[in-house]
Amino acid sequence: MMIRISSLLIFLLLISQADVFTQQRHQRMQEGRERLETLRQVRMIEALDLDEETAARLTVLHKELQTNIRELHRDIEKLHDELEATLEEEKPDAVLNEIRSRIEEKRDSIHTNRIDFYSDAEEFLTARQIARLMVFERNFNRDIRQYMREAQRERRRGR
C-alpha cells in the first residue's frame, strides 16, 4: 500500500514537472520571438534611416502585419492537422477539397496582408524607402534562417 502511494506521488510529481518544463519552454520561445521582433524593428529603422515619427508609424504597422500573419499561420497549421485527420478517416474528396480551399484562402490572406502593409506604408514612406524595406525584409529573413541552420548544426555537433 505504501509503495503504491509513493509511486503515485512520484508519478504526480513527474507530471507536474513536465508541465512546468513545457510552460518554461513556451515562455522561452515567446521571449525569443519578442527579441527577434525587436531586433528586426531596430535594424529596419536603421536600414531605412527613419526619423522618430516615421519609425513609430512603421513599427506599429509592421507589428500589426506580423500579428496578422502569425495568426494566419496558426490557422493554416490547424487546417493542415484537420486535412491530415480527414485523410486518415478516408472522408470524401469534397471534404478534402473544402479544407484545401480554406488553406489556400488563408495563404491568399497572407499575401493580401503584405500588399496592404506596403500600400499603407506608401502614405508615409518614399518609394526608395519602400524598396529598401522590401530588400531589408528579404535579407533579414534569409540571415535569420541561415543563423538558425548554423545554430542547429552546432547543437548537433555538441551532442
Backbone as a printed PyTorch tensor [residue, N CA C, xyz], in Angstrom:
tensor([[[  0.8320,  -1.1960,   0.0000],
         [  0.0000,   0.0000,   0.0000],
         [  0.8720,   1.2540,   0.0000]],

        [[  1.9060,   1.2660,   0.8300],
         [  2.8000,   2.4110,   0.9190],
         [  3.5680,   2.6010,  -0.3880]],

        [[  3.9240,   1.4860,  -1.0450],
         [  4.6370,   1.5570,  -2.3240],
         [  3.7430,   2.1830,  -3.3830]],

        [[  2.4610,   1.8420,  -3.3820],
         [  1.5240,   2.4170,  -4.3570],
         [  1.3760,   3.9110,  -4.1510]],

        [[  1.2790,   4.3420,  -2.9150],
         [  1.1400,   5.7780,  -2.6350],
         [  2.4040,   6.5080,  -3.0550]],

        [[  3.5760,   5.9180,  -2.7270],
         [  4.8420,   6.5270,  -3.1230],
         [  4.9460,   6.5990,  -4.6410]],

        [[  4.5830,   5.5330,  -5.3120],
         [  4.6220,   5.5110,  -6.7720],
         [  3.6840,   6.5560,  -7.3530]],

        [[  2.5020,   6.6780,  -6.7700],
         [  1.5310,   7.6650,  -7.2350],
         [  2.0620,   9.0780,  -7.0290]],

        [[  2.6590,   9.3450,  -5.8910],
         [  3.2200,  10.6700,  -5.6110],
         [  4.3600,  10.9960,  -6.5810]],

        [[  5.2200,  10.0190,  -6.8280],
         [  6.3150,  10.2390,  -7.7790],
         [  5.7600,  10.5120,  -9.1680]],

        [[  4.7610,   9.7550,  -9.5680],
         [  4.1230,   9.9510, -10.8690],
         [  3.5270,  11.3540, -10.9770]],

        [[  2.8070,  11.7930,  -9.9490],
         [  2.2080,  13.1320,  -9.9580],
         [  3.2780,  14.2140,  -9.9840]],

        [[  4.3690,  13.9860,  -9.2640],
         [  5.4680,  14.9390,  -9.2620],
         [  6.0830,  15.0470, -10.6580]],

        [[  6.2810,  13.9150, -11.3150],
         [  6.8400,  13.9250, -12.6680],
         [  5.9210,  14.6470, -13.6500]],

        [[  4.6370,  14.4110, -13.5300],
         [  3.6790,  15.0860, -14.4130],
         [  3.7160,  16.5940, -14.1950]],

        [[  3.7450,  17.0170, -12.9410],
         [  3.7650,  18.4540, -12.6610],
         [  5.0590,  19.0820, -13.1600]],

        [[  6.1920,  18.3600, -13.0500],
         [  7.4670,  18.8740, -13.5590],
         [  7.4440,  18.9850, -15.0750]],

        [[  6.8350,  18.0180, -15.7370],
         [  6.7350,  18.0640, -17.1970],
         [  5.9100,  19.2700, -17.6280]],

        [[  4.8480,  19.5590, -16.8790],
         [  4.0080,  20.7120, -17.1950],
         [  4.7890,  22.0080, -17.0000]],

        [[  5.5610,  22.0840, -15.9370],
         [  6.3850,  23.2670, -15.6760],
         [  7.4180,  23.4270, -16.7900]],

        [[  8.0550,  22.3150, -17.1830],
         [  9.0390,  22.3540, -18.2610],
         [  8.4100,  22.8680, -19.5460]],

        [[  7.2160,  22.4030, -19.8790],
         [  6.5170,  22.8300, -21.0890],
         [  6.2020,  24.3230, -21.0270]],

        [[  5.7550,  24.7940, -19.8740],
         [  5.4480,  26.2190, -19.7160],
         [  6.7130,  27.0620, -19.8650]],

        [[  7.8080,  26.5960, -19.2600],
         [  9.0650,  27.3340, -19.3570],
         [  9.5580,  27.3700, -20.7990]],

        [[  9.4330,  26.2540, -21.5030],
         [  9.8540,  26.1870, -22.8990],
         [  9.0340,  27.1570, -23.7470]],

        [[  7.7190,  27.1680, -23.5210],
         [  6.8430,  28.0780, -24.2560],
         [  7.2270,  29.5300, -23.9610]],

        [[  7.5140,  29.8270, -22.7040],
         [  7.8860,  31.1830, -22.3220],
         [  9.2100,  31.5870, -22.9770]],

        [[ 10.1920,  30.6810, -23.0040],
         [ 11.4750,  30.9710, -23.6490],
         [ 11.2860,  31.2130, -25.1460]],

        [[ 10.4200,  30.4200, -25.7630],
         [ 10.1530,  30.6120, -27.1950],
         [  9.5220,  31.9740, -27.4390]],

        [[  8.5710,  32.3450, -26.5810],
         [  7.9030,  33.6410, -26.7170],
         [  8.9060,  34.7820, -26.5250]],

        [[  9.7770,  34.6490, -25.5300],
         [ 10.7860,  35.6810, -25.2940],
         [ 11.7420,  35.7840, -26.4800]],

        [[ 12.1240,  34.6480, -27.0380],
         [ 12.9950,  34.6470, -28.2100],
         [ 12.3310,  35.3160, -29.3990]],

        [[ 11.0450,  35.0340, -29.5840],
         [ 10.2870,  35.6480, -30.6760],
         [ 10.2260,  37.1690, -30.4900]],

        [[ 10.0130,  37.6060, -29.2470],
         [  9.9440,  39.0480, -28.9750],
         [ 11.3000,  39.7200, -29.2040]],

        [[ 12.3900,  39.0620, -28.7890],
         [ 13.7280,  39.6210, -29.0190],
         [ 14.0210,  39.7250, -30.5110]],

        [[ 13.6140,  38.7060, -31.2570],
         [ 13.8170,  38.7190, -32.7010],
         [ 13.0380,  39.8620, -33.3410]],

        [[ 11.8110,  40.0730, -32.9080],
         [ 10.9980,  41.1670, -33.4630],
         [ 11.6000,  42.5220, -33.1100]],

        [[ 12.1400,  42.6510, -31.8980],
         [ 12.7910,  43.9030, -31.5080],
         [ 14.0190,  44.1460, -32.3730]],

        [[ 14.8210,  43.1060, -32.5790],
         [ 15.9880,  43.2250, -33.4470],
         [ 15.5710,  43.6200, -34.8550]],

        [[ 14.5090,  42.9860, -35.3560],
         [ 14.0110,  43.3110, -36.6970],
         [ 13.6150,  44.7880, -36.7700]],

        [[ 12.9070,  45.2750, -35.7660],
         [ 12.4530,  46.6660, -35.7710],
         [ 13.6440,  47.6380, -35.7630]],

        [[ 14.6160,  47.3610, -34.9060],
         [ 15.7780,  48.2490, -34.7980],
         [ 16.5540,  48.2730, -36.1160]],

        [[ 16.8120,  47.1030, -36.6590],
         [ 17.5700,  47.0290, -37.9130],
         [ 16.7870,  47.6430, -39.0720]],

        [[ 15.4720,  47.4680, -39.0650],
         [ 14.6350,  48.0260, -40.1190],
         [ 14.7020,  49.5580, -40.0760]],

        [[ 14.6000,  50.1160, -38.8860],
         [ 14.6560,  51.5760, -38.7300],
         [ 16.0230,  52.0970, -39.1810]],

        [[ 17.0790,  51.3780, -38.8180],
         [ 18.4250,  51.7810, -39.2400],
         [ 18.5790,  51.6860, -40.7510]],

        [[ 18.0910,  50.5960, -41.3330],
         [ 18.2400,  50.3850, -42.7770],
         [ 17.5130,  51.4560, -43.5840]],

        [[ 16.4010,  51.9360, -43.0480],
         [ 15.6100,  52.9300, -43.7660],
         [ 15.9610,  54.3560, -43.3630]],

        [[ 16.8030,  54.4860, -42.3380],
         [ 17.2240,  55.7990, -41.8370],
         [ 16.0090,  56.6870, -41.5480]],

        [[ 15.1390,  56.1940, -40.6490],
         [ 13.8770,  56.8700, -40.3620],
         [ 13.9880,  57.8290, -39.1810]],

        [[ 13.2000,  58.9070, -39.2480],
         [ 13.0790,  59.7800, -38.0810],
         [ 12.1390,  59.1070, -37.0720]],

        [[ 12.0560,  59.6770, -35.8830],
         [ 11.2790,  59.0410, -34.8100],
         [  9.8110,  58.8420, -35.1500]],

        [[  9.1810,  59.8560, -35.6980],
         [  7.7530,  59.7730, -36.0060],
         [  7.4800,  58.6950, -37.0660]],

        [[  8.2770,  58.6920, -38.1130],
         [  8.0930,  57.7030, -39.1780],
         [  8.3980,  56.2980, -38.6530]],

        [[  9.4390,  56.1920, -37.8240],
         [  9.7940,  54.8990, -37.2390],
         [  8.6480,  54.3640, -36.3810]],

        [[  8.0220,  55.2370, -35.6210],
         [  6.9020,  54.8200, -34.7670],
         [  5.7360,  54.3380, -35.6260]],

        [[  5.4330,  55.0770, -36.6720],
         [  4.3250,  54.6760, -37.5480],
         [  4.6040,  53.3360, -38.2270]],

        [[  5.8260,  53.1720, -38.7220],
         [  6.1760,  51.9250, -39.3950],
         [  6.1850,  50.7580, -38.4050]],

        [[  6.6670,  50.9970, -37.2060],
         [  6.7150,  49.9410, -36.1910],
         [  5.3130,  49.4360, -35.8640]],

        [[  4.3850,  50.3420, -35.6770],
         [  3.0000,  49.9510, -35.3860],
         [  2.4270,  49.1560, -36.5490]],

        [[  2.6300,  49.6530, -37.7520],
         [  2.1080,  48.9810, -38.9450],
         [  2.7350,  47.5940, -39.1160]],

        [[  4.0390,  47.5110, -38.8870],
         [  4.7380,  46.2370, -39.0520],
         [  4.3260,  45.2250, -37.9840]],

        [[  4.1490,  45.6890, -36.7560],
         [  3.6990,  44.7780, -35.6880],
         [  2.3200,  44.2170, -36.0050]],

        [[  1.4590,  45.0620, -36.5430],
         [  0.1200,  44.6170, -36.9390],
         [  0.2230,  43.5450, -38.0290]],

        [[  1.0900,  43.7810, -39.0120],
         [  1.3020,  42.7970, -40.0800],
         [  1.7820,  41.4810, -39.4870]],

        [[  2.7930,  41.5280, -38.6310],
         [  3.3520,  40.3140, -38.0460],
         [  2.3100,  39.5550, -37.2250]],

        [[  1.4970,  40.2750, -36.4730],
         [  0.4360,  39.6380, -35.6720],
         [ -0.5610,  38.9370, -36.5780]],

        [[ -0.9910,  39.6170, -37.6260],
         [ -1.9530,  39.0280, -38.5570],
         [ -1.3780,  37.7900, -39.2400]],

        [[ -0.1460,  37.8930, -39.6880],
         [  0.4770,  36.7630, -40.3800],
         [  0.6840,  35.5890, -39.4360]],

        [[  1.1070,  35.8730, -38.2110],
         [  1.2940,  34.7980, -37.2270],
         [ -0.0170,  34.0620, -36.9770]],

        [[ -1.1170,  34.8060, -36.8720],
         [ -2.4310,  34.1920, -36.6600],
         [ -2.8560,  33.3770, -37.8750]],

        [[ -2.6050,  33.8860, -39.0560],
         [ -2.9430,  33.1380, -40.2690],
         [ -2.1240,  31.8470, -40.3680]],

        [[ -0.8560,  31.9110, -39.9860],
         [ -0.0310,  30.6940, -39.9830],
         [ -0.5630,  29.6650, -38.9860]],

        [[ -1.0150,  30.1330, -37.8310],
         [ -1.6290,  29.2110, -36.8550],
         [ -2.8720,  28.5600, -37.4520]],

        [[ -3.6890,  29.3630, -38.1110],
         [ -4.8930,  28.8260, -38.7480],
         [ -4.5390,  27.7880, -39.8080]],

        [[ -3.5200,  28.0870, -40.6000],
         [ -3.0930,  27.1480, -41.6400],
         [ -2.6060,  25.8530, -41.0100]],

        [[ -1.8590,  25.9600, -39.9370],
         [ -1.3650,  24.7560, -39.2490],
         [ -2.5270,  23.8970, -38.7490]],

        [[ -3.5380,  24.5370, -38.1720],
         [ -4.7160,  23.7970, -37.7020],
         [ -5.4420,  23.1350, -38.8720]],

        [[ -5.5330,  23.8470, -39.9750],
         [ -6.1920,  23.2830, -41.1510],
         [ -5.4030,  22.1020, -41.7140]],

        [[ -4.0880,  22.1740, -41.6720],
         [ -3.2800,  21.0290, -42.1060],
         [ -3.5210,  19.8180, -41.2030]],

        [[ -3.6300,  20.0760, -39.8940],
         [ -3.9520,  18.9820, -38.9670],
         [ -5.3110,  18.3770, -39.3100]],

        [[ -6.2680,  19.2630, -39.6060],
         [ -7.6070,  18.8030, -39.9780],
         [ -7.5590,  18.0080, -41.2870]],

        [[ -6.7650,  18.4760, -42.2270],
         [ -6.6150,  17.7820, -43.5100],
         [ -6.0070,  16.3960, -43.2930]],

        [[ -5.0030,  16.3250, -42.4480],
         [ -4.3650,  15.0380, -42.1600],
         [ -5.3570,  14.0690, -41.5110]],

        [[ -6.1180,  14.5540, -40.5430],
         [ -7.1160,  13.7030, -39.8880],
         [ -8.1820,  13.2530, -40.8860]],

        [[ -8.5780,  14.1410, -41.7650],
         [ -9.5830,  13.8220, -42.7750],
         [ -9.0710,  12.7460, -43.7290]],

        [[ -7.7920,  12.8360, -44.0760],
         [ -7.1830,  11.7970, -44.9130],
         [ -7.1820,  10.4460, -44.2050]],

        [[ -6.8040,  10.4550, -42.9360],
         [ -6.7540,   9.2060, -42.1690],
         [ -8.1420,   8.5840, -41.9970]],

        [[ -9.1510,   9.4480, -41.9050],
         [-10.5270,   8.9610, -41.7450],
         [-11.1490,   8.5810, -43.0890]],

        [[-10.3910,   8.8220, -44.1530],
         [-10.8280,   8.4960, -45.5100],
         [-12.1910,   9.1100, -45.8520]],

        [[-12.3040,  10.3930, -45.5410],
         [-13.5370,  11.1140, -45.8720],
         [-13.5610,  11.4170, -47.3670]],

        [[-14.7200,  11.7820, -47.8800],
         [-14.8640,  12.0320, -49.3320],
         [-13.9820,  13.1830, -49.8290]],

        [[-13.7150,  13.1390, -51.1160],
         [-12.8910,  14.1670, -51.7470],
         [-13.4600,  15.5690, -51.5540]],

        [[-14.7530,  15.6890, -51.5100],
         [-15.3810,  17.0090, -51.3380],
         [-14.9380,  17.6480, -50.0260]],

        [[-14.8120,  16.8460, -48.9860],
         [-14.3590,  17.3640, -47.6810],
         [-12.9010,  17.7930, -47.7810]],

        [[-12.0740,  16.9730, -48.4450],
         [-10.6660,  17.3170, -48.6360],
         [-10.5270,  18.6210, -49.4280]],

        [[-11.3160,  18.7400, -50.4820],
         [-11.2580,  19.9480, -51.3120],
         [-11.6800,  21.1910, -50.5370]],

        [[-12.6640,  21.0420, -49.6660],
         [-13.1290,  22.1860, -48.8630],
         [-12.0220,  22.6510, -47.9150]],

        [[-11.3260,  21.7290, -47.2900],
         [-10.2370,  22.0820, -46.3730],
         [ -9.0820,  22.7030, -47.1590]],

        [[ -8.7450,  22.1000, -48.2980],
         [ -7.6910,  22.6560, -49.1500],
         [ -8.0270,  24.0830, -49.5710]],

        [[ -9.2740,  24.3050, -49.8830],
         [ -9.7160,  25.6360, -50.2840],
         [ -9.5390,  26.6430, -49.1430]],

        [[ -9.8560,  26.2240, -47.9380],
         [ -9.6800,  27.1100, -46.7730],
         [ -8.2040,  27.4130, -46.5300]],

        [[ -7.3330,  26.4200, -46.7550],
         [ -5.8920,  26.6530, -46.6150],
         [ -5.4370,  27.6960, -47.6320]],

        [[ -5.8820,  27.5440, -48.8700],
         [ -5.5000,  28.4970, -49.9150],
         [ -6.0270,  29.9000, -49.6150]],

        [[ -7.2200,  29.9970, -49.0620],
         [ -7.7640,  31.3020, -48.6740],
         [ -6.8840,  31.9680, -47.6250]],

        [[ -6.4140,  31.1880, -46.6630],
         [ -5.5250,  31.7330, -45.6230],
         [ -4.2110,  32.1850, -46.2330]],

        [[ -3.6700,  31.3930, -47.1660],
         [ -2.4270,  31.7880, -47.8380],
         [ -2.6250,  33.0660, -48.6460]],

        [[ -3.7610,  33.1600, -49.3170],
         [ -4.0800,  34.3830, -50.0510],
         [ -4.1880,  35.5700, -49.0970]],

        [[ -4.7340,  35.3390, -47.9190],
         [ -4.8540,  36.4050, -46.9210],
         [ -3.4890,  36.9080, -46.4780]],

        [[ -2.5220,  36.0030, -46.3610],
         [ -1.1630,  36.4250, -46.0050],
         [ -0.6460,  37.3750, -47.0820]],

        [[ -0.8140,  36.9830, -48.3340],
         [ -0.3650,  37.8200, -49.4480],
         [ -1.0840,  39.1710, -49.4350]],

        [[ -2.3780,  39.1490, -49.2140],
         [ -3.1670,  40.3850, -49.1630],
         [ -2.7050,  41.2820, -48.0190]],

        [[ -2.3990,  40.6890, -46.8760],
         [ -1.9000,  41.4620, -45.7360],
         [ -0.5950,  42.1750, -46.0920]],

        [[  0.2830,  41.4780, -46.8000],
         [  1.5560,  42.0900, -47.1990],
         [  1.3220,  43.2500, -48.1870]],

        [[  0.4340,  43.0340, -49.1370],
         [  0.1160,  44.0920, -50.0940],
         [ -0.4560,  45.3070, -49.3660]],

        [[ -1.3810,  45.0640, -48.4400],
         [ -1.9720,  46.1580, -47.6680],
         [ -0.9190,  46.8880, -46.8330]],

        [[  0.0130,  46.1360, -46.2680],
         [  1.0860,  46.7330, -45.4700],
         [  1.8840,  47.7210, -46.3100]],

        [[  2.3210,  47.2830, -47.4790],
         [  3.1160,  48.1770, -48.3330],
         [  2.2840,  49.3460, -48.8490]],

        [[  1.0360,  49.1020, -49.1290],
         [  0.1450,  50.1760, -49.5660],
         [ -0.0270,  51.2220, -48.4590]],

        [[ -0.2350,  50.7620, -47.2410],
         [ -0.3610,  51.6900, -46.1040],
         [  0.9520,  52.4300, -45.8440]],

        [[  2.0740,  51.7340, -46.0360],
         [  3.3790,  52.3590, -45.8080],
         [  3.6620,  53.4520, -46.8310]],

        [[  3.0600,  53.3440, -48.0080],
         [  3.2560,  54.3730, -49.0360],
         [  2.7500,  55.7390, -48.5850]],

        [[  1.8880,  55.7550, -47.5800],
         [  1.3590,  57.0300, -47.0910],
         [  2.4260,  57.8620, -46.3850]],

        [[  3.4880,  57.2130, -45.8650],
         [  4.4940,  57.9780, -45.1270],
         [  5.9400,  57.6010, -45.4690]],

        [[  6.1330,  56.6420, -46.3650],
         [  7.4770,  56.2930, -46.8160],
         [  7.6350,  56.6580, -48.2920]],

        [[  8.8520,  56.9850, -48.6750],
         [  9.1280,  57.2610, -50.0840],
         [  9.2370,  55.9340, -50.8420]],

        [[  9.2360,  56.0310, -52.1500],
         [  9.3880,  54.8320, -52.9810],
         [ 10.7290,  54.1550, -52.6810]],

        [[ 11.7670,  54.9510, -52.4840],
         [ 13.0990,  54.4080, -52.1830],
         [ 13.0880,  53.6970, -50.8230]],

        [[ 12.4090,  54.2610, -49.8400],
         [ 12.3390,  53.6270, -48.5240],
         [ 11.5640,  52.3090, -48.5890]],

        [[ 10.5110,  52.2820, -49.3720],
         [  9.7400,  51.0380, -49.5090],
         [ 10.5890,  49.9740, -50.2060]],

        [[ 11.3390,  50.3940, -51.2200],
         [ 12.2320,  49.4480, -51.8930],
         [ 13.2770,  48.9230, -50.9060]],

        [[ 13.8460,  49.8120, -50.1030],
         [ 14.8180,  49.3770, -49.0810],
         [ 14.1650,  48.4320, -48.0730]],

        [[ 12.9330,  48.7260, -47.7230],
         [ 12.2020,  47.8740, -46.7840],
         [ 12.0250,  46.4650, -47.3590]],

        [[ 11.6670,  46.3970, -48.6130],
         [ 11.4780,  45.0860, -49.2540],
         [ 12.7910,  44.3010, -49.2830]],

        [[ 13.8660,  44.9680, -49.6190],
         [ 15.1750,  44.3180, -49.6480],
         [ 15.5820,  43.9250, -48.2300]],

        [[ 15.3600,  44.8190, -47.2790],
         [ 15.6790,  44.5090, -45.8780],
         [ 14.9410,  43.2620, -45.4180]],

        [[ 13.6430,  43.1990, -45.6710],
         [ 12.8340,  42.0470, -45.2330],
         [ 13.4090,  40.7440, -45.7940]],

        [[ 13.6970,  40.7280, -47.0860],
         [ 14.2440,  39.5190, -47.6960],
         [ 15.5730,  39.1360, -47.0630]],

        [[ 16.4770,  40.1090, -46.9260],
         [ 17.8060,  39.8210, -46.3870],
         [ 17.7530,  39.4230, -44.9160]],

        [[ 16.9380,  40.1040, -44.1400],
         [ 16.8460,  39.7870, -42.7110],
         [ 16.3130,  38.3720, -42.5260]],

        [[ 15.2480,  38.0320, -43.2350],
         [ 14.6770,  36.6850, -43.1200],
         [ 15.6770,  35.6240, -43.5720]],

        [[ 16.4050,  35.8870, -44.6450],
         [ 17.4210,  34.9510, -45.1270],
         [ 18.5230,  34.7750, -44.0820]],

        [[ 18.9760,  35.8840, -43.4990],
         [ 20.0410,  35.8180, -42.4980],
         [ 19.5990,  35.0560, -41.2510]],

        [[ 18.3520,  35.2520, -40.8320],
         [ 17.8420,  34.5450, -39.6490],
         [ 17.7490,  33.0490, -39.9350]],

        [[ 17.2440,  32.6870, -41.1030],
         [ 17.1740,  31.2620, -41.4620],
         [ 18.5600,  30.6340, -41.4720]],

        [[ 19.5360,  31.3490, -42.0370],
         [ 20.9010,  30.8390, -42.0850],
         [ 21.4660,  30.6960, -40.6680]],

        [[ 21.2370,  31.6710, -39.8290],
         [ 21.7050,  31.6100, -38.4400],
         [ 21.0870,  30.4130, -37.7150]],

        [[ 19.7980,  30.1970, -37.9370],
         [ 19.1090,  29.0770, -37.2820],
         [ 19.6810,  27.7360, -37.7500]],

        [[ 19.9590,  27.6140, -39.0370],
         [ 20.5600,  26.3780, -39.5570],
         [ 21.9310,  26.1360, -38.9390]],

        [[ 22.7280,  27.2010, -38.8610],
         [ 24.0630,  27.0620, -38.2730],
         [ 23.9850,  26.6970, -36.7950]],

        [[ 23.0720,  27.3170, -36.0710],
         [ 22.9100,  27.0030, -34.6470],
         [ 22.4750,  25.5560, -34.4720]],

        [[ 21.6070,  25.0950, -35.3430],
         [ 21.1530,  23.7030, -35.2710],
         [ 22.3140,  22.7450, -35.5480]],

        [[ 23.1530,  23.0680, -36.5250],
         [ 24.3260,  22.2440, -36.8170],
         [ 25.2660,  22.1940, -35.6130]],

        [[ 25.4650,  23.3460, -34.9740],
         [ 26.3480,  23.4110, -33.8070],
         [ 25.7990,  22.5710, -32.6540]],

        [[ 24.5030,  22.6110, -32.4400],
         [ 23.8940,  21.7960, -31.3750],
         [ 24.0870,  20.3150, -31.6720]],

        [[ 23.9690,  19.9480, -32.9340],
         [ 24.1590,  18.5380, -33.3120],
         [ 25.5960,  18.1020, -33.0990]],

        [[ 26.5350,  18.9660, -33.4000],
         [ 27.9550,  18.6440, -33.1970],
         [ 28.2790,  18.4990, -31.7160]],

        [[ 27.6100,  19.3010, -30.9010],
         [ 27.8590,  19.2960, -29.4620],
         [ 27.3410,  18.0650, -28.7460]],

        [[ 26.5490,  17.2820, -29.4030],
         [ 25.9590,  16.1080, -28.7600],
         [ 26.9260,  15.0090, -28.5650]]])
